[in-house]
Amino acid sequence: MEYKRKMAVSLPVVITRERKWFVVACPLLDIATQGKNEKEVRENMEDLIEDYFQDPDTPKPTIKTMMSTSVSVINMPIKVMG
């Protein structure tokens, strides 16, 4: 019998608002989803991450990779024609 223990890992996600939708992305797993409000988009991402890890055909990062990866979100000023 194979024993697998569960471990809590915090994954970085980025939530943005795009018109009437909230969009959340998890760069580490390369997945994203949307929702009508922030609560819904968080719930949708939790479900998507759970599905991601349960799918046997999806390649997964190692625990070491997940624990050592960092994501920075910065505002980058750019010039645009307006």
Backbone bond lengths (Angstrom), bond angles and torsions (degrees), N, CA, C in turn:
res aa  C-N    CA-C-N  psi(-1)  N-CA   C-N-CA  omega(-1)  CA-C   N-CA-C  phi
1 M - - - 1.449 - - 1.523 108.67 -
2 E 1.332 115.98 130.89 1.461 121.00 179.68 1.521 109.69 -88.27
3 Y 1.331 116.20 132.36 1.456 121.31 179.84 1.517 108.36 -110.08
4 K 1.308 116.12 126.98 1.460 120.92 176.25 1.518 108.23 -121.90
5 R 1.314 116.14 127.40 1.456 118.40 178.20 1.521 109.01 -95.98
6 K 1.303 114.72 150.20 1.457 120.46 178.30 1.516 108.95 -92.82
7 M 1.318 114.58 144.29 1.455 120.49 -178.09 1.521 108.34 -136.41
8 A 1.307 117.67 135.99 1.464 121.51 177.94 1.525 109.40 -83.32
9 V 1.314 115.91 126.67 1.459 122.59 178.60 1.524 107.35 -131.63
10 S 1.311 117.35 134.07 1.462 120.92 175.90 1.521 109.03 -89.93
11 L 1.318 115.63 123.74 1.464 120.49 178.69 1.523 109.79 -105.83
12 P 1.324 117.51 136.82 1.463 119.08 178.43 1.528 110.69 -73.26
13 V 1.328 116.03 133.85 1.462 121.69 174.57 1.525 108.42 -131.82
14 V 1.319 115.15 153.88 1.457 121.48 179.32 1.525 107.55 -121.75
15 I 1.342 116.09 124.71 1.459 121.24 178.63 1.527 108.20 -109.02
16 T 1.320 116.34 128.81 1.459 121.73 176.88 1.522 109.02 -129.14
17 R 1.310 114.94 161.16 1.466 119.84 175.68 1.521 107.76 -110.14
18 E 1.313 116.02 125.86 1.465 122.17 179.60 1.519 108.02 -124.78
19 R 1.318 114.58 97.35 1.463 123.07 -173.96 1.516 109.70 56.90
20 K 1.337 118.51 -117.86 1.470 119.10 -176.63 1.529 113.46 -89.46
21 W 1.322 118.21 -0.84 1.460 122.10 -177.70 1.522 111.89 -109.19
22 F 1.320 115.59 148.81 1.453 122.40 167.56 1.527 106.10 -100.64
23 V 1.310 116.35 136.55 1.468 122.14 -179.08 1.520 107.62 -122.70
24 V 1.319 115.95 134.87 1.463 120.65 177.56 1.525 108.08 -126.10
25 A 1.332 114.65 135.58 1.461 121.04 179.30 1.525 109.23 -127.28
26 C 1.310 114.81 145.37 1.461 121.49 173.37 1.536 106.21 -115.89
27 P 1.348 117.25 96.76 1.464 120.12 -175.87 1.533 113.89 -58.73
28 L 1.305 117.31 -34.93 1.463 120.82 -178.28 1.528 111.78 -61.78
29 L 1.339 116.51 -38.14 1.466 120.93 -178.28 1.529 112.08 -98.24
30 D 1.321 117.13 -7.43 1.460 123.53 -178.64 1.527 111.53 58.07
31 I 1.349 115.43 48.65 1.461 122.00 177.91 1.520 109.65 -131.30
32 A 1.321 116.18 155.79 1.466 121.35 178.88 1.521 109.31 -152.99
33 T 1.341 114.82 158.30 1.457 121.22 176.60 1.524 107.99 -153.75
34 Q 1.321 116.16 176.27 1.463 120.10 -178.98 1.516 110.62 -137.37
35 G 1.332 115.06 166.86 1.452 121.34 177.75 1.516 110.11 -160.06
36 K 1.327 116.03 169.19 1.463 121.37 -177.07 1.523 113.09 -79.79
37 N 1.341 117.16 -21.23 1.464 121.13 177.55 1.530 107.88 -148.95
38 E 1.334 115.30 173.69 1.464 118.67 -175.11 1.532 112.27 -65.03
39 K 1.313 117.64 -38.34 1.469 120.89 178.49 1.533 110.08 -61.22
40 E 1.330 116.08 -46.85 1.472 119.83 -178.89 1.521 111.70 -64.88
41 V 1.329 117.22 -40.53 1.460 119.13 -177.77 1.533 110.91 -68.07
42 R 1.325 117.32 -34.54 1.470 120.23 175.95 1.533 110.83 -65.70
43 E 1.329 116.17 -44.06 1.467 120.22 178.04 1.526 110.56 -62.73
44 N 1.328 116.43 -42.07 1.466 120.35 178.75 1.530 111.35 -61.47
45 M 1.341 116.63 -40.05 1.463 119.62 179.38 1.518 110.87 -68.66
46 E 1.315 118.38 -40.51 1.463 120.41 176.57 1.529 110.67 -57.79
47 D 1.337 116.49 -45.41 1.466 120.65 178.44 1.522 111.16 -63.52
48 L 1.336 116.89 -42.61 1.465 120.74 -178.68 1.522 111.35 -64.89
49 I 1.343 117.26 -41.16 1.462 120.15 178.35 1.524 110.34 -64.62
50 E 1.318 116.96 -41.32 1.466 120.05 177.87 1.530 110.54 -61.32
51 D 1.326 116.85 -46.09 1.475 120.76 177.77 1.525 111.09 -61.31
52 Y 1.322 115.89 -40.99 1.466 121.84 179.97 1.530 110.86 -56.49
53 F 1.334 115.79 -48.56 1.463 119.30 -177.43 1.526 113.06 -75.27
54 Q 1.313 118.55 -20.10 1.462 121.08 177.95 1.520 112.44 -85.88
55 D 1.323 117.92 -18.24 1.463 121.47 -178.75 1.531 109.65 -74.78
56 P 1.328 117.67 114.31 1.467 119.77 -176.46 1.529 113.33 -70.05
57 D 1.324 118.77 -17.80 1.465 121.49 -176.77 1.532 113.61 -91.35
58 T 1.327 117.74 -8.30 1.459 121.37 -178.81 1.521 110.10 -89.50
59 P 1.351 117.56 123.37 1.475 119.24 176.20 1.530 109.82 -63.83
60 K 1.300 116.73 136.90 1.465 122.30 -176.93 1.521 110.74 -114.75
61 P 1.357 117.28 145.63 1.465 118.69 171.71 1.528 109.27 -71.48
62 T 1.314 115.94 155.47 1.460 119.59 177.60 1.529 109.69 -73.86
63 I 1.310 116.22 162.01 1.465 121.37 176.27 1.531 109.02 -58.82
64 K 1.324 116.71 -40.82 1.468 121.08 179.69 1.531 110.23 -59.88
65 T 1.312 117.53 -44.18 1.463 121.33 178.61 1.523 110.49 -63.27
66 M 1.335 116.73 -45.35 1.461 119.81 -179.21 1.519 111.74 -62.95
67 M 1.319 117.48 -37.89 1.464 121.23 -177.24 1.533 111.81 -75.87
68 S 1.336 117.52 -24.65 1.464 119.76 -174.47 1.526 113.63 -102.42
69 T 1.319 118.23 -3.89 1.453 121.18 -178.60 1.515 110.64 -88.06
70 S 1.316 115.90 135.64 1.459 119.54 175.56 1.525 108.41 -123.61
71 V 1.315 114.94 152.78 1.455 121.97 179.27 1.517 107.41 -128.27
72 S 1.322 116.45 132.01 1.457 121.30 176.03 1.519 108.90 -113.02
73 V 1.308 115.90 133.53 1.457 121.25 175.39 1.516 106.50 -111.92
74 I 1.329 115.27 119.88 1.453 120.19 -179.08 1.527 109.04 -129.77
75 N 1.319 115.62 156.34 1.456 120.63 171.04 1.514 107.26 -93.10
76 M 1.316 115.88 127.15 1.450 121.29 -176.50 1.518 108.58 -114.00
77 P 1.343 118.35 113.32 1.456 120.03 -179.34 1.530 111.37 -69.99
78 I 1.319 115.40 132.76 1.461 120.77 178.64 1.536 108.07 -135.31
79 K 1.318 116.34 159.44 1.458 121.27 176.67 1.528 107.80 -99.89
80 V 1.321 116.21 129.98 1.446 120.83 178.20 1.520 108.96 -127.27
81 M 1.289 115.72 152.92 1.471 121.23 176.21 1.518 107.71 -80.50
82 G 1.321 118.64 131.98 1.441 119.96 -177.53 1.472 116.40 -133.49
